[in-house]
C-alpha cells in the first residue's frame, strides 16, 4: 500500500498557515476546523508544520499565553515529508521514529496533502479486515471433498 492510496480515500482538503501569521489565528483555525495540524507555506513552498504539539510547547515557553507570537516561532521548520509513492511500511517507521503524528505529502516542491498517524492506522486496519474477509471466504468455499478426505485420514 502506498501513500497515494490513503490520499485517494481521504480527499485533498488542505489547511495552511503563513509563518508571519499570528499563532492565535492559526490555533483558531485548528479549533474551528477540528484539525490537529496546519502546513506552513511561504511563497508556495513548504517551510514548516504546526501541530498541537508545537502549540503546547510554545504555550509552555510563553507562560501559558499565545500573546503576539507568530506561527514561525512555534512551527517545526524541519517536518518529515513523504511522496505519493512512499510505501506505508516506510511511513509508519518514519512516523514512529520521529513521534510524528502528521506528515506532508510532497511531489517535488508541490504539496499534495497531509496524512496523519490516524490515517495510516486506519489504512492498515482496513487492509487487514479485507484480507481477513478474503481468507474467511476462501476457507468457507473450500471444496468439500478435499478437506473432508484429509481429516478422515488423520482419524
C-alpha positions, 0 to 999 in steps of 0.5 A: 500500500502506498501513500497515494492510496490513503490520499485517494480515500481521504480527499485533498482538503488542505489547511495552511498557515503563513509563518508571519501569521499570528499563532492565535489565528492559526490555533483558531483555525485548528479549533474551528476546523477540528484539525490537529495540524496546519502546513506552513507555506511561504511563497508556495513552498513548504517551510514548516508544520504546526501541530498541537504539539508545537502549540503546547510547547510554545504555550509552555515557553510563553507562560501559558499565553499565545500573546503576539507570537507568530506561527514561525516561532512555534512551527517545526521548520524541519517536518518529515515529508513523504511522496505519493509513492512512499510505501506505508511500511516506510511511513509508519517507521518514519512516523514512529521514529520521529513521534510524528503524528502528521506528515506532508505529502510532497511531489517535488516542491508541490504539496499534495496533502497531509496524512496523519498517524490516524490515517495510516492506522486506519489504512492498515486496519482496513487492509487487514479486515479485507484480507481477513474477509478474503481468507474467511471466504476462501476457507468457507468455499473450500471444496468439500471433498478435499478437506473432508478426505484429509481429516478422515485420514488423520482419524 
